[in-house]
Amino acid sequence: MATSRGSPRGEANVRIACVDVHYMPAGERPAAYAALVAFAAWDAAAAHTRLRVAVEDVAPYEPGSFYRRELPCIRAALSELAFVPDIVVVDGHVWLGPGVPGLGARLRDADPRIKTVVGVAKTLFRDAPARPVLRGSSKAPLYVDECGEPVDAAARVAAMHGAHRIPTLLAACDRLARG
């Protein structure tokens, strides 16, 4: 089941989509909700499209193989769009280490029509080659990396709308996933 709010889906000016997944307690149905917030520019304060998709079955959590659980949920949300975003921002890492694909790299491999995948993680995974980005007055950085066509993701995330550590639209996507 998908729900969307905002303008009609498929408009050409939408370039960027943030995705996030919220998992329900074991045994509950649906097992997860995947959320997507799409917007036209990095500094946008409001989303063009918002949607939330119920996911009935999810893989068990495996350390170092988070993508097996998360990727099908993200793809379910992306499949609800009438367009393929140029850039997808994931809540996690693109790379787990030099040449070691994380969630973001695996998403781009799964759908090469996506030009760039940007990872924004709240904690650094061991050897991940992510750049720390401080926002607002926070002393705790976000860790940002990317794959595909370069966009200088660290600078873009630093410039996203919002005065706090987590940019406005990334926080909105998280809230939407949680319901």
trRosetta pair geometry for C-beta under 8 A, 3 or more apart (Angstrom, degrees):
i j d omega theta_ij theta_ji phi_ij phi_ji
1 53 7.2 164 80 -147 44 52
1 54 4.7 29 44 18 88 119
2 51 5.4 3 -174 -174 101 117
2 52 7.0 160 -150 76 54 42
2 53 4.8 -14 -97 -96 83 81
2 54 7.9 -134 -67 13 44 71
2 80 4.6 158 -130 -122 158 141
3 51 6.2 170 82 -146 45 66
3 52 5.3 -4 50 49 95 90
4 9 6.5 -30 174 -54 166 115
4 49 6.1 -23 -162 -166 114 90
4 50 6.4 150 -154 80 59 52
4 51 4.1 -24 -92 -89 83 96
4 80 7.2 178 -61 149 119 127
5 49 7.8 146 74 -157 46 44
5 50 4.7 -12 54 59 90 107
5 51 7.7 174 15 -75 61 52
6 47 6.0 -84 -90 112 147 90
6 48 5.6 110 167 149 138 35
6 49 4.7 -157 75 -102 142 36
6 50 5.5 123 -21 10 121 79
7 11 6.3 -7 120 -12 129 139
7 48 5.5 -48 37 -172 114 78
7 49 6.7 -80 57 -69 74 75
8 11 6.7 107 82 -42 80 98
9 49 5.6 73 -102 -116 78 142
9 80 7.8 -112 -124 138 161 77
9 81 5.9 -157 -168 -143 123 59
9 82 4.6 123 124 9 106 107
9 83 7.3 -166 164 7 84 92
10 81 7.4 152 -72 177 62 73
10 82 3.5 -31 -76 84 107 127
10 83 5.1 139 -127 -30 54 104
11 14 5.6 96 76 -10 84 101
11 48 6.8 -118 53 178 124 138
11 83 7.9 -89 51 -13 31 149
12 83 7.7 173 -100 -112 42 155
13 40 4.6 -9 145 -117 95 126
13 48 7.5 174 90 -97 94 156
14 17 7.6 49 161 -62 108 88
14 38 4.8 34 -169 153 128 117
14 39 6.8 -178 -137 132 81 4
14 40 5.6 -83 -101 -81 41 70
14 48 4.9 -133 -93 70 112 155
14 49 6.5 13 -120 5 156 114
14 83 6.7 128 74 73 112 143
14 85 6.7 -73 134 -107 92 88
15 39 7.8 -37 50 98 70 50
15 40 5.8 73 11 -150 92 44
15 41 7.3 56 40 -73 122 41
15 85 6.3 91 163 -160 30 81
15 86 4.5 -21 -164 28 84 117
15 87 6.1 35 144 21 85 97
16 38 6.8 159 88 -152 49 60
16 39 5.5 -25 69 66 99 75
16 40 7.3 120 23 -153 91 3
16 41 7.5 136 9 -83 126 3
16 42 6.8 104 -36 -79 165 57
16 44 7.9 -179 55 17 124 129
16 85 6.0 82 -134 -172 12 126
16 86 7.0 -43 -70 60 54 87
16 87 4.6 -18 -110 73 78 107
16 88 7.7 164 -160 -87 56 28
16 89 6.7 30 -178 -16 101 107
17 36 5.4 -7 -174 -168 114 102
17 37 6.9 155 -155 77 61 40
17 38 4.4 -24 -98 -96 85 83
17 39 7.9 149 -89 18 41 60
17 78 7.1 125 108 -106 156 85
17 81 7.2 -82 -88 -62 154 155
17 85 4.0 -149 -3 -36 107 163
17 87 7.3 167 26 91 61 58
17 88 5.2 -19 70 -113 92 73
17 89 7.1 -165 96 24 42 76
18 36 7.1 158 80 -153 50 49
18 37 4.8 -7 54 57 100 95
18 38 7.9 -166 21 -76 63 38
18 88 7.8 142 -99 -166 23 57
18 89 4.4 -27 -106 69 73 111
18 91 7.9 66 -178 -47 93 86
18 169 5.8 152 2 133 144 98
18 170 5.5 -148 -149 -100 154 61
18 173 4.3 -122 110 -43 117 158
19 34 6.7 -5 -169 -177 100 98
19 35 6.9 161 -152 85 51 54
19 36 5.2 -13 -100 -99 78 77
19 74 4.7 82 145 -135 150 95
19 77 5.6 152 -132 79 111 145
19 78 7.0 -38 -84 -53 142 91
19 88 6.2 2 -2 -172 115 104
19 89 7.1 164 18 77 67 57
19 90 5.9 -19 63 -105 98 64
19 91 7.3 -123 94 -2 60 87
19 173 6.9 -139 -120 -174 8 139
20 34 7.4 167 87 -155 39 56
20 35 5.2 -11 61 57 85 101
20 91 4.8 54 -110 -14 87 137
20 170 7.8 109 -52 -166 129 67
20 173 4.6 127 5 136 119 103
20 174 5.1 -89 153 -88 173 55
20 176 7.6 119 58 65 114 89
20 177 4.4 -108 102 -30 100 148
21 32 5.5 6 -176 176 102 129
21 33 7.1 166 -153 85 57 45
21 34 5.0 -23 -101 -102 83 73
21 35 7.5 -178 -83 17 34 72
21 55 7.7 -15 -142 16 111 144
21 70 5.6 -169 22 -136 148 80
21 73 4.4 65 -110 117 135 148
21 74 6.7 -84 -48 -58 115 74
21 91 7.6 -150 22 48 70 123
21 177 6.0 -168 -135 -153 10 138
22 32 6.4 161 84 -159 46 76
22 33 5.1 -4 56 56 97 92
22 35 7.4 36 -3 -10 100 109
22 174 7.9 107 -64 -164 107 57
22 177 4.0 146 -17 142 104 96
22 178 4.8 157 -98 -83 159 52
22 179 7.2 -132 73 -8 154 86
23 31 6.9 -23 -148 154 77 73
23 32 4.8 -35 -105 -100 57 98
23 58 6.6 -109 -119 63 104 166
23 69 8.0 -15 -81 167 133 123
24 28 4.0 -104 143 80 127 125
24 29 7.6 -167 78 -64 155 8
24 30 6.6 135 -1 91 141 57
24 31 5.8 -148 42 -166 104 27
24 32 6.2 -146 0 -80 82 39
24 33 7.6 81 -43 -12 97 85
25 28 5.2 78 64 -8 75 122
28 31 7.1 138 83 -106 70 41
29 56 6.5 11 -149 -140 97 74
30 33 6.7 108 81 -66 126 69
30 54 3.9 165 -23 -174 160 99
30 55 5.7 121 167 63 127 38
30 56 5.2 -89 -134 -92 90 45
31 55 6.0 -66 64 102 89 81
31 56 6.0 64 6 162 98 25
31 57 5.8 76 7 -112 146 19
31 58 4.6 -159 122 6 133 99
32 54 7.8 145 86 -161 47 47
32 55 4.4 -14 68 60 93 114
32 58 5.0 66 -11 -48 127 140
32 73 5.4 -52 109 -111 141 137
33 52 5.5 0 -179 -175 115 100
33 53 6.8 152 -159 74 62 43
33 54 5.9 -33 -103 -100 76 51
33 55 6.9 -180 -91 12 22 86
33 177 5.4 160 101 -163 98 61
33 178 7.7 174 66 -74 129 12
33 179 6.3 95 31 -48 170 103
34 52 7.3 160 81 -156 43 51
34 53 4.7 -16 60 59 94 100
34 55 5.8 66 -15 -32 102 122
34 73 4.1 170 -72 167 122 89
34 74 6.0 -169 -149 -83 134 33
34 76 5.4 128 35 73 149 104
34 77 4.0 -128 126 -44 117 115
34 177 6.7 -23 -148 -121 20 101
35 50 7.5 -13 -170 -169 97 81
35 51 7.1 169 -151 90 54 48
35 52 5.0 -16 -101 -103 80 76
35 53 7.7 -176 -78 19 33 70
35 77 6.6 24 97 -119 5 146
35 173 5.2 161 111 -169 117 70
35 174 7.6 -176 61 -80 143 12
35 176 3.9 136 -147 101 144 104
35 177 3.7 -117 0 -66 121 75
36 49 7.3 -8 114 113 99 100
36 50 7.3 167 88 -151 59 39
36 51 5.1 -1 54 56 98 90
36 52 7.9 -169 22 -75 67 37
36 53 7.7 31 -3 -6 104 106
36 77 4.2 155 -37 163 115 121
36 78 6.8 147 -95 -73 147 50
36 80 7.2 176 31 58 143 117
36 81 7.2 -104 129 -50 158 112
36 173 7.1 -4 -139 -134 14 109
37 47 4.5 -91 -168 -109 94 142
37 49 7.3 167 -153 88 37 59
37 50 5.3 0 -108 -106 74 78
37 169 5.3 -170 120 -176 138 94
37 172 5.5 98 -98 99 161 108
37 173 4.2 -118 3 -78 119 94
37 176 6.6 146 -58 15 105 150
38 47 6.3 92 60 -166 43 96
38 48 5.2 -59 101 61 87 99
38 49 4.2 9 46 52 112 101
38 50 7.8 -153 22 -67 71 39
38 81 7.0 106 -55 -109 151 131
38 85 6.2 -147 -126 -86 108 126
39 44 4.0 -162 173 69 133 157
39 46 7.3 156 -115 99 117 40
39 47 5.2 -94 -68 -122 97 54
39 48 5.4 152 -106 -2 44 91
39 169 5.9 -73 -12 -124 146 160
40 44 5.9 119 49 -71 70 137
40 48 6.2 87 -34 -42 87 133
41 44 5.0 130 62 -44 74 92
42 156 4.6 -112 -129 -165 150 94
42 157 7.9 -103 -161 -69 116 30
42 159 5.9 53 126 90 124 104
42 160 5.7 -99 170 -90 81 72
43 159 5.9 -55 -79 142 96 95
43 160 6.5 -163 -101 -132 44 34
43 161 5.5 103 -172 -52 54 85
44 47 7.3 102 130 -84 130 36
44 48 8.0 -49 -170 -29 158 87
44 161 6.2 -92 89 -11 32 133
44 169 6.6 42 87 -48 96 143
45 161 4.5 -172 -92 -156 63 163
45 168 6.1 2 -146 86 58 162
45 169 8.0 -173 -160 -49 19 98
47 50 5.2 85 105 -58 148 92
47 169 6.0 130 -69 -131 93 109
47 172 6.4 -152 -30 113 126 150
49 81 7.3 107 117 -112 159 98
50 172 7.5 -88 -109 148 125 114
50 176 5.8 -143 -171 -113 113 154
51 77 6.5 155 94 -155 106 87
51 80 5.4 -151 137 106 160 146
51 81 7.8 -163 20 -66 147 75
52 77 8.0 -31 -132 -115 24 107
52 176 5.5 -147 -73 163 109 95
52 177 6.9 174 -124 -100 99 39
52 179 7.1 108 -162 -88 157 75
53 73 7.8 165 84 -168 110 70
53 76 5.0 -169 122 129 148 105
53 77 4.9 -159 15 -88 129 67
53 80 6.0 -160 -72 -35 125 139
55 58 6.0 69 122 -62 122 97
55 72 7.2 126 -152 116 136 95
55 73 4.8 -68 -49 -114 166 87
55 76 5.6 152 -92 42 104 165
58 69 5.6 50 172 -157 104 80
58 72 7.2 -180 -122 70 67 118
58 73 6.5 6 -107 -56 111 114
59 62 7.5 -40 137 -6 114 105
59 68 4.7 -75 89 136 160 94
59 69 4.6 -125 69 -90 92 63
59 72 7.4 114 -9 17 102 129
60 69 7.1 -88 98 -87 18 114
61 66 7.3 0 -148 -113 78 67
61 69 5.7 -5 -94 -52 54 159
62 65 3.9 -10 94 61 117 111
62 66 7.3 -147 68 -64 66 37
62 68 6.1 19 32 45 121 131
62 69 7.3 168 18 -28 77 109
63 66 7.7 5 -136 -53 27 83
64 96 7.1 81 -144 -154 72 160
65 68 4.9 12 151 0 100 117
65 69 7.9 103 118 -7 75 88
66 69 6.0 -64 -168 41 49 105
66 70 5.6 19 150 -3 83 122
66 92 6.6 -161 111 -143 144 151
66 102 7.6 8 55 -165 111 84
66 103 6.0 -52 97 -62 105 110
67 70 5.8 -70 -128 53 32 98
67 71 4.7 35 179 -34 77 116
67 101 7.8 5 -38 127 160 97
67 102 6.8 167 -53 171 116 45
67 103 4.6 180 -90 -101 88 63
67 106 4.5 55 -158 53 153 158
67 107 7.8 -140 -140 -42 111 74
68 71 6.8 -20 -100 24 14 109
69 72 7.8 -86 175 31 20 96
69 73 7.5 1 146 -5 58 118
70 73 5.8 -72 -161 41 40 111
70 74 6.1 34 153 -19 78 110
70 90 7.9 91 147 -163 135 121
70 92 7.0 72 131 -8 175 156
70 103 5.5 -18 83 -127 138 128
71 74 5.7 -56 -144 38 33 110
71 75 6.2 31 160 -18 67 107
71 103 6.6 -164 -67 -146 87 80
71 106 5.8 -71 -90 116 140 119
71 107 6.2 -161 -126 -81 94 76
71 110 6.5 137 -173 -25 124 160
72 75 5.7 -55 -143 39 32 111
72 76 6.4 40 154 -27 64 102
73 76 5.7 -50 -154 28 31 115
73 77 6.9 28 151 -14 62 101
74 77 5.9 -55 -155 35 35 109
74 78 6.3 31 151 -15 68 108
74 88 7.9 96 177 172 123 138
74 90 6.9 -13 -114 -113 152 106
74 103 7.9 112 -12 179 154 110
74 107 6.3 -49 107 -110 146 123
75 78 5.6 -54 -142 41 35 111
75 79 6.1 43 156 -29 66 105
75 107 7.7 -168 -65 -132 86 85
75 110 6.6 -81 -85 135 128 143
75 111 7.3 159 -116 -33 98 127
76 79 5.8 -53 -149 28 27 115
76 80 7.5 35 150 -26 57 98
77 80 6.0 -52 -167 18 38 114
78 81 6.0 -47 -168 17 48 113
78 84 7.6 38 -179 -126 110 68
78 85 7.7 -104 -133 13 100 102
78 88 7.2 -22 -94 -108 127 140
78 111 7.2 -124 127 -7 156 171
81 84 7.2 135 98 -83 125 32
81 85 7.1 -14 137 -32 173 87
84 111 7.2 -161 -142 164 124 125
84 113 4.5 -18 161 123 167 123
84 114 6.3 -125 172 -74 107 64
85 88 5.6 119 79 -69 125 77
85 114 6.7 21 78 -123 74 91
86 114 7.4 113 178 -155 20 56
86 115 4.7 -13 -169 26 73 124
86 116 6.7 22 145 27 75 92
87 114 7.5 100 -113 -172 18 91
87 115 6.5 -47 -67 67 61 95
87 116 4.6 -14 -110 72 83 102
87 117 7.4 161 -159 -92 59 28
87 118 6.3 21 -177 -6 107 109
87 151 6.6 19 -104 -39 136 165
88 104 8.0 177 94 -137 96 84
88 107 6.4 -111 89 138 141 142
88 114 5.3 -32 -2 -151 115 139
88 116 7.6 178 27 94 59 56
88 117 5.2 -18 67 -115 91 77
88 118 7.3 -175 90 28 42 71
89 117 7.8 158 -90 -164 26 57
89 118 4.7 -23 -108 72 74 104
89 119 7.8 158 -159 -92 59 17
89 120 6.0 14 -176 -1 105 114
89 170 6.9 -87 125 -95 138 100
90 94 7.4 131 48 -74 121 70
90 103 5.4 -157 148 115 153 118
90 104 5.0 -161 34 -83 135 86
90 107 6.4 171 -57 -8 141 154
90 117 6.3 14 -6 -177 112 104
90 118 7.3 172 21 84 68 50
90 119 5.4 -26 67 -108 96 67
90 120 7.3 169 81 27 46 70
91 120 6.5 -39 -113 74 46 84
91 121 7.4 105 175 -98 49 52
91 170 7.5 133 -87 -163 94 103
91 173 7.8 -166 -48 106 118 123
91 174 7.2 106 -90 -84 148 96
92 102 6.4 -155 140 152 105 122
92 103 4.4 46 96 33 138 141
92 104 6.8 -172 91 -33 88 89
92 119 5.6 -66 97 -149 51 106
92 120 7.9 38 24 64 24 43
92 121 5.4 39 -146 -88 27 97
93 96 5.9 114 102 -79 141 55
93 102 3.9 -13 98 119 93 172
93 103 6.5 112 66 28 56 91
93 104 6.4 -111 129 7 37 110
93 119 4.6 71 -147 164 23 156
93 121 5.1 -6 -58 -43 75 139
93 125 5.3 -88 -20 20 151 129
93 128 4.8 -90 -135 -134 148 142
93 130 6.1 -105 -123 -53 98 129
93 143 7.1 -20 -92 110 93 115
93 145 6.1 31 -156 37 75 125
94 101 7.8 -63 161 -150 57 63
94 102 5.6 112 125 57 13 107
94 103 7.3 -81 -101 69 31 65
94 104 3.1 -60 -105 73 69 136
94 105 5.2 96 176 -39 74 78
94 108 8.0 28 -148 -5 104 123
94 117 5.8 146 -112 106 111 101
94 118 7.1 -70 -53 -152 126 20
94 119 3.9 -147 -28 -15 76 123
94 130 7.8 133 32 -87 87 96
94 145 4.4 -133 37 102 110 103
94 146 5.8 125 -19 -111 165 11
94 147 4.9 176 179 -13 133 101
95 98 7.3 36 168 -94 135 22
95 99 7.6 53 -149 5 118 12
95 100 6.2 102 -171 69 77 65
95 101 6.6 -64 -113 -117 59 32
95 102 5.4 -170 -104 2 4 105
95 104 7.4 -55 -27 61 51 110
95 105 6.0 68 -78 -32 65 129
95 119 7.6 -154 13 18 57 150
95 128 5.8 141 96 -146 73 75
95 129 5.5 -12 91 37 135 93
95 130 7.4 177 59 -54 89 77
95 145 5.4 -96 26 140 95 157
95 147 7.2 124 -47 -56 96 114
96 100 4.4 -73 67 111 92 113
96 101 7.1 24 9 97 96 20
96 102 4.4 134 -43 -72 81 97
96 125 5.5 -64 -137 114 74 136
96 126 7.2 31 176 57 83 101
96 127 6.9 55 144 68 61 83
96 128 5.5 -60 -146 -85 29 86
97 100 3.9 37 52 25 88 130
97 126 6.9 -26 -72 98 103 104
97 127 3.7 32 -110 95 97 118
97 128 6.4 -74 -66 -78 44 39
97 129 7.1 86 -157 -24 28 88
98 127 7.1 -71 -2 147 74 116
98 129 5.9 75 -75 -41 68 131
100 127 7.5 69 33 85 137 115
101 104 8.0 -139 -167 72 79 60
101 105 3.5 -125 -140 90 94 131
101 106 5.2 118 148 -51 124 78
101 109 7.0 0 -145 -17 158 135
102 105 5.8 94 44 18 54 99
102 106 7.0 -111 111 -2 27 99
102 119 6.7 39 88 -96 131 158
102 125 7.2 135 -105 53 139 156
102 128 6.9 19 -46 -114 146 113
103 106 5.9 -69 -150 41 25 108
103 107 6.3 29 155 -24 66 105
103 119 7.0 124 68 -109 96 117
104 107 5.6 -51 -148 30 31 113
104 108 6.7 26 156 -13 64 103
104 117 4.1 167 -171 131 92 122
104 118 7.0 -115 -136 90 142 9
104 119 4.2 -106 -33 -59 144 104
104 145 7.1 173 53 90 154 94
104 146 7.4 -103 154 -130 149 33
104 147 6.0 147 128 18 105 110
105 108 5.8 -54 -151 38 34 109
105 109 6.4 37 150 -19 66 106
105 117 7.1 -168 -71 70 31 137
105 147 5.0 84 -98 -12 76 165
106 109 5.4 -49 -145 37 35 115
106 110 6.2 37 154 -21 65 106
107 110 5.7 -58 -149 37 30 111
107 111 6.7 -29 168 33 65 97
107 114 6.9 -20 135 53 95 158
107 117 5.3 136 78 -113 116 153
108 111 6.9 -85 -141 66 26 64
108 112 6.6 59 170 -102 69 52
108 114 5.6 -118 -115 80 69 112
108 116 7.8 -29 -100 -156 128 17
108 117 4.6 -126 -52 -6 106 127
108 147 5.4 -133 12 97 159 117
108 148 5.4 -148 -133 -57 144 111
109 112 7.2 6 -139 -65 23 84
111 114 5.1 66 105 -6 101 105
114 117 6.1 52 130 -59 131 89
114 148 6.8 -90 117 -92 79 160
115 148 5.4 131 148 161 45 132
115 149 4.7 -23 167 18 99 122
116 146 6.0 -6 -173 -171 103 114
116 147 7.2 166 -151 84 59 42
116 148 4.0 -162 -102 84 47 125
116 149 4.9 -84 -62 57 101 77
116 150 7.5 140 -112 -87 126 7
116 151 5.3 70 -172 -18 171 121
116 153 7.7 -174 166 -73 126 109
117 146 6.7 165 86 -152 49 63
117 147 5.4 -1 54 54 94 88
117 148 5.9 107 9 -4 68 125
118 144 6.7 -11 -176 -162 97 94
118 145 7.5 168 -156 88 54 37
118 146 4.8 -20 -104 -99 66 94
118 151 7.0 -65 -70 58 118 128
118 153 4.4 168 -128 -133 111 129
118 156 7.3 -89 -115 78 158 131
118 157 7.1 176 167 -57 137 111
119 130 6.8 -92 92 -103 114 122
119 143 7.7 -20 118 109 99 80
119 144 6.6 161 85 -149 64 44
119 145 4.9 -1 51 57 111 81
119 146 6.9 -161 15 -75 74 42
119 153 7.9 52 40 156 53 158
120 142 5.4 -9 -166 173 90 127
120 143 7.5 141 -158 72 40 49
120 144 5.6 -3 -102 -100 67 82
120 157 5.8 159 -99 -125 119 143
120 170 6.3 -67 88 -122 154 150
121 124 6.8 121 102 -89 128 36
121 125 6.8 -74 -179 -16 167 94
121 128 7.4 21 31 117 156 167
121 130 6.4 -81 35 -102 116 176
121 142 6.9 143 69 -172 41 71
121 143 4.4 -27 65 63 97 102
121 144 7.8 -171 23 -71 71 37
122 140 7.8 20 -170 145 79 122
122 142 6.5 -44 -101 -120 45 72
122 143 7.6 -56 32 18 3 90
123 143 7.2 -24 115 7 14 129
124 128 5.9 -156 -167 53 74 114
124 130 6.3 -156 -122 56 87 119
124 132 7.8 -43 -69 -80 122 92
124 143 4.9 137 -88 -74 76 158
125 128 4.3 77 63 -27 87 126
128 143 6.7 78 103 152 131 139
128 145 6.7 -130 170 -20 101 146
129 145 6.2 98 88 -110 71 136
130 143 3.7 72 117 168 141 96
130 144 5.7 139 -168 55 99 24
130 145 4.2 -95 -102 -38 76 104
131 143 7.1 154 69 -155 30 58
131 144 5.4 -35 62 64 85 84
131 145 6.9 135 7 -77 74 65
131 153 7.9 148 40 82 118 92
131 154 4.2 -35 85 -85 137 141
132 141 3.5 16 -167 153 97 167
132 142 7.4 137 -156 69 53 39
132 143 6.0 -32 -94 -97 56 68
132 144 7.9 126 -119 17 9 81
133 141 5.6 127 54 -165 36 96
133 142 4.8 -28 63 63 98 90
133 143 7.5 171 15 -90 83 19
133 144 5.1 29 -13 -3 128 124
133 154 5.2 -172 -75 -157 115 82
133 157 5.3 74 121 94 174 116
133 158 5.0 -134 -161 -71 116 89
134 138 6.3 -165 -158 81 77 84
134 139 7.5 -12 -131 -132 118 23
134 141 5.2 -66 -70 -99 65 81
134 158 7.8 33 65 -120 46 102
135 138 6.0 22 69 34 64 118
135 142 6.7 16 -1 1 114 115
135 157 7.7 -94 -61 139 128 83
135 158 6.2 -165 -86 -134 89 56
135 160 7.9 -26 -120 55 144 92
135 162 7.5 33 163 96 134 95
135 164 6.8 45 118 118 110 31
135 165 5.2 131 69 -132 101 34
135 166 7.7 164 74 -27 143 15
135 167 7.0 -102 -153 -62 167 72
136 162 7.5 -54 -56 129 116 79
136 163 5.1 90 -107 156 107 56
136 164 4.7 -2 -40 -126 161 20
136 165 5.6 -88 40 -52 121 48
138 141 7.7 152 115 -76 110 30
138 164 7.0 72 -38 -176 118 59
138 165 3.7 58 -41 -79 162 105
140 165 6.3 11 74 -129 93 147
142 157 6.4 -118 91 147 139 139
142 165 6.7 146 -44 174 99 86
142 166 7.5 121 -77 -95 129 57
144 153 5.1 -162 161 123 114 106
144 154 4.6 154 80 -93 131 67
144 157 4.9 -157 -100 20 149 152
145 153 6.8 66 160 71 10 146
146 150 6.8 112 102 -127 134 55
146 151 6.3 -147 -154 38 164 91
146 153 4.0 161 -46 -25 127 140
151 156 5.8 0 133 -28 106 148
152 155 4.4 -5 142 33 111 117
152 156 6.1 129 95 -24 73 92
153 156 5.4 -59 -142 40 34 113
153 157 6.0 30 162 -18 71 105
154 157 6.1 -55 -145 38 27 106
154 158 6.3 30 154 -21 61 109
155 158 5.6 -54 -147 36 31 116
155 159 6.3 18 157 -11 64 112
156 159 6.0 -67 -150 43 28 103
156 160 7.0 51 149 -51 63 88
157 160 5.6 -25 -155 -11 39 117
157 167 6.7 -127 -163 -31 70 135
160 167 3.5 -8 110 -125 133 144
160 168 7.1 -155 146 27 98 78
160 169 6.9 -110 -176 32 122 100
160 170 7.3 53 137 -11 160 107
161 167 6.2 89 64 -167 54 94
161 168 4.5 -39 103 21 98 128
161 169 6.8 73 54 -15 107 94
162 166 7.1 -48 126 101 154 50
162 167 4.7 154 33 -150 131 46
162 168 3.7 179 -62 -38 114 81
162 169 7.9 -145 -29 1 126 59
162 171 7.1 134 -121 8 160 126
164 167 7.9 -175 71 -80 76 20
164 171 7.5 43 75 -50 128 147
166 170 5.4 -125 -179 89 89 114
166 171 4.6 110 120 -64 119 98
166 174 7.5 -28 176 5 148 144
167 170 4.6 81 63 12 88 108
167 171 6.9 -161 89 -7 41 89
168 171 6.0 -66 -154 38 24 109
168 172 6.3 24 152 -21 64 108
169 172 5.2 -44 -141 34 39 117
169 173 6.5 45 156 -22 64 99
170 173 5.7 -50 -151 32 33 112
170 174 6.6 35 149 -18 63 104
171 174 5.6 -53 -150 35 35 114
171 175 6.4 34 152 -18 66 105
172 175 5.7 -54 -147 38 32 111
172 176 6.3 34 153 -21 65 107
173 176 5.6 -53 -146 36 31 113
173 177 6.5 34 154 -21 64 103
174 177 5.9 -53 -151 33 30 111
174 178 6.5 22 154 -12 63 109
175 178 5.8 -62 -150 41 31 108
176 179 7.5 39 179 -73 32 33
